[in-house]
Amino acid sequence: MAYDSFDKLLQSNYYNDIFEAVDNYIYRNSSEISVKSHTVEYSNFKKLDDFTIKKVLSRKLRDKFIVSELQVIASLEIKGKTKYGYETDSANLWLRVTVEYELNGGIHDFTVLQVIPFDPKDYDNSELGLSPKFVPYIKAKEMDGIAEEILRQYYPAALESPMALPIDVYLSNIGLTKIEGKLTEDSSIFGEMVFKDTEVLFYDEKDLVSRLVKKKTILVDPEVICLRNQGSYNNTVVHESVHWLLHRYHNEYKMLFDENHRRSSSLKDNSSSTSLEWSDYDWMEWQANGIAARILMPKSTTKQKVNQLFTDYSLTYASDEKLTMFERIIDDLAEFFQVSRLAAKIRLQQLGYHEFEGIYNFVGNEYLRSYGCELRVMTENKSFTISFPNACLLNWKNKQFRELMDSGRYVYVDNHFCLNDPKYVNMVEYGVYEMTDYAYQHMDECCLLFDISYKTDKNRSISITIFNEYVMYRGKATVEIEVDFSEFTNIVNGTIISDGGRIFEEVARINEEMPSGFCGMLVYHRERKGITQEQLVEASGVSLTTIQRFETKKDASRKLEKMMGITLGMKLYPDFSFKLIEKSGTTFRDDMPTHCAYKMLLWHCYHLGAYECNQKLIEMKIPEFWEK
């Protein structure tokens, strides 16, 4: 028989065991049990008729057993004297039944330990142990302790002095084996933990090869090393070992209801889900990521190694070479502990070394140039780095940020918003800026600071460090990071220069020369750029008849989407784009996310041209302006 819940499965399979225990309890404590019905107020006879498991209250581990407390409603037959004589009726008695069992290839050694009255005031639910689907309840602050306990049991030497964990020996001590093989054609699955003997299909070039794999086997795609690095390979293996140590009961639970369930997979990218509520899979991945990192880099020995490197390199590097020194420390830690560069950096942040926040930031598919700032500015949930899609979203949501963007005082450089001042940025080609060395060493002087958190389904913030533990090896989409403009942003020494200093003399000259009317202004910019109408059609995605109508008819109807194509097609400097759009009679609405994204493109991406800007909108799933 198929069951849809664990309590129904227990009731059906162990009905006699629970019935006997509850019946004995009622028999032994009949005189103390007080129950009544509408008919019988004082009963002198009580007998168990049936029972229902209302709820499994908890699941706690004790050695190889799981101890659960069940909320049970016992249906009693009661008898007693009434004004009409001696009558029979029924009544309910609420009980708490403690049971233990082994969950290993099914439920075994089921035993009822205790039956007592149920009183919600006496029940402590602060330590539930495992969730209703047998996923451990773990807090971030507990992860170091869990990792140390795992090492203490399976490789204690790693807690005594800094070392790279010998992966094969560690697995052998647990009783796990490892098999390498390509699990998917596109390497989207890095690793799997096998919880039951099963046939596994491996990709051998383009052919599929079936192979019997035993329980307690870790499957790992060897291409992880090629796609990422040896550190990610090591993390994948340890990650899967954590799934065995902490999550095998969840998988045993799943096998109770699905005979085809035999293994769990760790995906390269699990960003397809749009729900903000974390699933059991999400929580287990977060737990495995966080604990695996701490097993590979234990707290005490990692601090020993970091302090040693600080001591050694502080004598080697001058004060103005701090960024280089920080990069060297991360690289040395990654090589020493055999982890990835990103894992080493995040581990440093977990351990409170906030000076590494600006080192080796990873956005999109590449590392950004490292930066430094005053340490007092940087706390766990703040960053100078923001992706362009998040900046577009923020431009719509935050009025203060939108006003700064509209002022034109900042330019978007290397995923930072930096003051447009020669002290901090140089224009290396039309529309393309680079930050100065001074700017990278003093980000708090010139760049905007952002608050970053991950929003859960209950609108509760999770720190970016905890979020990183989840996404560290999974490439989760950045759109799930909530970004806001920091209320504590202070530009200490940066001065905002007037338009005359910000815009080249050539721009000032153009402003003097160009006609004031829309038609004349459009023709002026096109001819100034040396673009024919036909070339503008190709560059803008706007039809020839529309361009001709715009250039000749003052009362022509104009849409913002067409103006976006035309201004970006000509790669107009932002001042000119906004002025031309204003003259066209179309307007931006700050309450519309699409319009806010349009403005961000005009300010910061105009040099890319209309087609590439339109592609950015497509990537952000924002309505595009390019004509089909």
N, C-alpha and C positions, 0 to 999 in steps of 0.2 A: 504494500500500500504506500502511495506517495503522500508525504506530509509537507505542509507549507510553513511549519514553524517548529522550533526546537522543543517548546513545551508540549505540543501535541505529540511529537515523536516520543518524548519521555513518558507521557501518560499512557500511550498505547503499548510501548515495548516493556515498560516496567510498572505496569498497573498493579500487578499482584504484590510486588515488593513494597510499593508505597501504601497500598491499601492495608496490608498486614501491619505496617509500622503505625499508621494512623489509627487503625482499629485497636491495636495494643495500647496506644496512648489514651484513647477514649475509655477503654476498659479499666486501665489502672487509675485514671484520674476522674472517673465518673462523678464522684461526689463533689469535686472542686469545680467542675465545668458548669457554668451557668448559661443556659440557653432557654429561650422561651419562644412561643408563637402566639398568634392572635387567640388561639383556642386554649393552649396549655401554658399557664403562666409559671407554674412550679412543677418541674418534671422530676420524676424519680426513676426514670428509665431512659437510657440514651444508648443508641446503637448506630454504628456507621452504616449508611445505606450506599453511598457513592461519594466520589470526590472529583474535583476539577482543579487542574493546575492553572491558576489564573495568570501567573507571571513567573519567569525566572528572574529573581532579584539580583543575583550577582554570580560571577564566575571568577574564582581566585585559584591561582596555581599553588600546589603544595606537593613538592617532589614531582613525581610523574603523574600525579592525580590532579583533577580539577574539582574543587569544592564549590558547590552551588547551593544557594538558598532559594527555596521555592515558596511562592505565596500560594497556598492551597485553600480552597473552599471545600470543607467537608459537609456533605448533606447527611443530616442525622434523622433517624426515626426517634421521636420522643413520646413518652406517655406520662400522664399525670391526672390528678383529680381536678375536676371542674364542677361548677354548680349543676352540671347536667350528668355528672358521673365520672367514670374513669375513661379518658379518651386518648386517641392516638393522633399525632400530627407530625409535621416535619419542621426542621430548623437548620440554619447554616452556622457553621463554626469556622472562623478564620484562623489558619495555622501557618507557622513557618517551619518548613521541613528542610533540613540540611542533608544533602546527599554528596557523595563523592563518586568519581568514575574516571576511567582512563579513556582518552579520546585518541585512538591510534588504530586506523583502519576500521573505524566504527567505534561504538561505545562498549567498553568492557569493564568488568569488576565493579558493577553498579552496586552501591551500598547506601542504605539510609542510616545516617549518623545520629540524627536528633529530630524530635518533633516537639515544638513548644507553641504556645499561643502567639498569634501575630499581633504586634502592637507597633504601629508606625512610629510612635515616639521613641521606642527602644531600638529602632533599626538605624544603624549607621551606614549611610550610603556614600561616605566620603572616599572610601577605598574600594571601588568596584572591581578592580583588577582587569577584567576583559569586558569588551563591549558585548551587546547581544549577539553579534556575529563573531565573537572571540578575537577581536582586534585589541591589543593592549592599550590601556589608557596611559599615555606617556606625556609628560611636560618637557619642554625644552631644557629647563634647568636640571632635569633628572638624567639627561643623556650622557653627560660625562661619567656619572656614577655607574650607569648601565654598561657603558663601554669598558670601564675599568674592571667591573665584575666579570665581564666576558673574557677580558685578557687575563685576569687573575686565575680564571678556571682553565683557559686553553693555551695561554702563552704568557706567563707571569714575568718573564725576563724583560718584556717590552715596557713594564712599569718601573723597572729598576734603573735603566739608563737609556738615553736616546738611541734609537736604532730604527732601521727599516724593517717592518714586520715580514718575516719569512713566510710568505703566503701558503706555500705547500705544506709546511710543517704545521702551521696554524689550522689548516683545513683537516689534516690528518688527525690532529688532537681532538677535533670536534667529531670526527668520524665521517667527514664528507669527502667525496671525490670530485674531480673536475674533468670535464671533457670539452675540447674545443671543436667548434663546428659552426658553419654559417647557417643561422636559424631562419633568416629571411633573405629574399633575393636582394632587397635594398638595404640590408643591415639596419632595419628599423628597430629590431630587438637586439639589445646588447647582451642580455643574459637571461637565464631562466633557472628557477629552482624546481627540481623534480621531487614531488611528494609521494609518488606512487609509481611502481614499475609501469613503463609505458613505451610504446613505439613512437619514436621521434623522427620526423623527416628533416634531413639536412640537405642544403644546397651544395652540390658538388659541381662547380661551374654552372651549367644550365640544367643539370639533371638533379632529380630528387632521389635521395638514398635513405631508405628506412633503416632504423637501428634501434634495438631494444636498449633502453636506458633504465638503470636501476634507481630505486628510491634513494634519496640523500645524495643525488648527483647535481652538481652545478654545471650548467651548459653556458659557455661563453663564446661569443663571436670573436675570433682572433683578429678580425679587421678593425676592432675597436682601437688597436694600437695605431693602425694606419690612419683611421678617420680622426683620431684624437691623439692619444699618447699612451705610454706605458702606465702613467699614473691613473688614467681613466680605466685602463684594463684592470689594474689592481683594485681600484675602487669598485668596479663592477663585480669582481669576485667576492670581495668582502661584503658588499651590499647584498649579494645573494645569500651569503652565510647568515647575515642578520635576519633575512626572511625565514631561514630554517629555524634559527634559535628563537625568534619572537613570534613568527606568524604561521607556524605549522598548524597550530590549533584552529586558526581561521580557515586554513585550507582543508583540514580534516572536517571542519563544520560544513564547508561547501561540498565535500565529497559525500556527506550524508544525504544530500538532496540532489546531487548531480554525479552520477556514476562515471561520467566522461571527464570530470575535472581531475587533473593529475599534476598540473604544474602552474606556476605563476611566472609572468614575464615582466621584465623591466624595459620599458620602451625608451628609445632615444628621444622621442618627442610625444608628450601626452597632452598637447595643447588644443586638441580638437574639441574638448568639452567646453560648452559655453556657460555651464552652471557655476555660480560662485560658491555653492555648497560643496564642501569636500566629500568625496566618496570614501568608502573603506580603502579602496586602492590608493587614493591620494594620501590618506593618513599613513598607510603602511610604507609608501614610497618616501614620504617625509621622514618617518622614523628610521627607515633603512639608510637613507642618505646621511642624516645627522649622526647616527651612531657609527656608521662605517667610517666617516671622516674622523671621528674621535678614537676609533680603534687604530686607524693608521697613524694618527698623530695624537697620542694621549696627552692630557692636559699638563701633567707635571713634567714629563720628559720633554715635551715640545717647548715649554717655557725655559727649561734648562738650555736647550739648543738655541733658542732665540736670544737669550741673555748672553750666551757665549759669542754669538755672531755680532751682537751690538757692541760688545767689548772689543772684539777683534777689529771690526771695521771702523769704529769711531776713531781709532788711531791711524787709519789708512786714508779715510775720506775727509776732505775739508768741509767746513760748515755749509758752503754753497754747493756741495755735491750730495746733499741728503737724498735727493730723489734717486740718484744713481745707486747710493748705498741701500736704500729701501728695495729697489729692484733686485739688487744682488742678494739681499737677505731672502727675498721670496724665492728667487731661483735656486739658491743653495738649499733652502728648506725643502723645496719640491724635489730636488735631486736626492737629497739625503734620505727623506722619508718615502721616496718613490711614489709621489702623488703628483697630480697635475698642478700647474702654476695657479690656476683659479682656486683649486681646493686649498692650497697653502695660504693664499691671501685671505680667503673666507675664514679659515681656521684662526688666523691671526686676529681678525676682527672679533671672532667669538671670544677670544681670550683677552679682549680689551685693548688691543694695540690699534687705536683709532688713527694713528698717524699713517697707516697703510691704506686708508680709504681711497686716496687719489692714485694709487699705484695699480697699474695693469687693469684698468676698468675695461670691461668687455661689453660692447654694444653691437648688435647685429651679428656679424661674423668676423669681427676683428677687434684687436686690442687698441685702446686709445693711448695717446701719449700720457705718461704719468704727470701728476701735478702735486703741488704742495700748498699748504695754507697754515694759518695759525691753528694749533691743535684745539684751542678753546672753541673755535667756530664749529668744529666737526663733532657731532654726536652720532649715535647709532642710526637714527632715522633721517639723516640729512645727506644731500649729495649735490654737487655742482653739475652732475651729468644728467641729461634727459634726452630721450629719443625724440625724433621729430613727430611721430604720431602722438606721443603723450603731450608734446608741446602744443600741438593743434587742439587736442582735447582741453588742455588747461586754458588755452586762449579763449575758449568758449565759456568755461566754468568760472574763471576767476577774473573779476573786473580789474583788480590791481595789476595783474599780469598783463591783461589785454591793453590797458592804458600805457604800460611801459613798451609793449610791442608797437603800438600805434605811434609812440613818440619817435621811433626810429633810432633810439639811443643805443640799442644793443644789436649785435650781429650774431648769427648762429655759426659757431666755429667748433668743429671737432666734438659735437654733441654738448656744447656749452653755450650759454648766452653771455657774451662778453661785451663790455663797454666799447663803443666804436671810437677809440682814442688811439693815436699813433703810439702811445706808450705801451698799449696792450695788443693791438692788432695792426697788421699790414695787409693792404689789398695786393695780392700777388698777380692777379689777373682780373679782368672785369667781372665783378660780382663774387669773386672767390677771395676769402680772407684766410690768414693764418695768424695764430696767436704768437706773441713774442716770447722769448725765453723768460723774460721777467714776469709776464702774465702767468705762465705755467708754474712759476715758483711762488706766486702771490695771488692765488685764485680768489681769496677772500677780499682783495682790493677791487677786483674788476668783474667778477662773474656772479650771476644770480644763484641763490641757494634754494634748493627745493626740499620739501618734506615728502618722504616716500614711505608708503606702507602697502600691505596687501589687505584688501577688503574681503571679509568673509561674508557668508550669507546673512549673518546677523549684524552686519555693518560694524564689526569689531576689528580694530587694527591689529595686524601682526607685523612685528618689526621686519625691516628689510633683511637683517641678518638671518632671522628664522626663515623668512621666505627663500633666501638664497640656499639654505640647507635643502629645501625641496627642489629647487630648479637647477642646482649646481651641475648636475650631470644630465639634465633632461632637456635643456633648450626650451623651456616653457616660454610662451609668447609674452612679450613685454606689455601687451595691452592689458594684462591682468594686474599690473602694478598700478596702484593709485598714486598719482603725483599731484602735489599742491604747491603753490608758491609760498615760500617761507615768510612768515610775518616778522622774522628776526633778521632779515637780510640787511646788512650794513655795508655800504661801499665806503671804506675808510679813507683812502687817499685818492680814489679815482675822481676826477672832475669831468663833468659833462661839457663837452665843447659845443659851441654854437654851430648852426648849420654851415656857416661860412668856413669853419675849420673842418667840418665833417665831409662836406661835398667839395669835389674838385672845382677849380676855377672854371673848367669847361662846363660843368653842370650849371654854375651860376650864369654863364654866358647863354646857354640854351634857354634857361628860364626867361632871360631878357628877350630873346629873339622870337620864340615860338608864338604863334597866333593865340588869341584868347578863346576863339570859338572852337567847338568840338571838331567840325569837319576839317578846318584848317589845321588844327593841332594834330589830328590823325595823319593827314597827308604830310605834314612837316616831319613828324617822327619817322614815317616810312621812307621818305626821300632822304632824310638825314642818315638813316641806316643803310641806304643804298639797296633797298628791297623793292622789287616790283610787286604789283598786286598778285600776280600768279605765284611768286615766291612766298608771299605772305599766306596765300591759301595753303601751301604745303606746310608752312611752319606753324600755322595756327589751328588748322582743322576747320576753319570758317570758310564758307563757300565764296566764290568770286562775286556773285550777285550781291551777297550781303556786304562784302567789303566795299564794292562800288556804291551801293546805296548809302552806307555810312559816310563815305567820303564826299558825297554830292548833295544829299538831302538832309537839311537841317532838322526837319520834323520826323525823320525816320525812327521807327520804334526800335529800341535797343535793349537787349537782354544782358544780364550780368555774365552769363556763361560765355556769350560771344565776346564780350569785352575781355574776359580772362584769357581766352584763346589769342586774341589780337595783341594784347599787351605782353603776354609771355612769349608769343610767337616772335615779337620784335625784341625780346629780352630787355625791356625798358627798365631803367633804373627806378626803384620804388617811388621816388617823388613824382616822376613823370607818369607812372602807371596809375597811381591814385588820383592824380590831377585829371588825367584823361578819362578815367572812369567817372569821376565826379561831373565832368563836363558832359558826359554821355547821358546824364539824367538817371542812371541806375545808382542804387545805394546798397551798402552792406548792412545787414541786420545782425547785431551782436548776440541776439538770442537764438540764432541759427548756427548749429555746429558746422554746417557746410560753408557758410560765409566766413566763419572764423578760420577755417582751414584755408580758404581762398586767400585771406589776408596774410596768413603766415607764409604761403607760397610766394606771394608778391614781395614780401619783405626779405625773405631769406633764400629763396630758390629760383629767383627770376633768371639767373644766369644759365640755368639748365635748359630753358626753353619750354614751350607749351606741352610737347609730347611727354617729356620726362616728368614734368610736374603733374600731368594727368595720370601717369602711371603711379605716382605716389598716392593720389586719391584712391585709385583702384586698390592698392595694397592696404589702405586704411578703411576700405569699404565705405567710402564717402562718394556721393553722386559726382560723376565726372562732368567736365565741361566740353570735352572733345566730341565733335560731331561724328556719328557713326558713318 
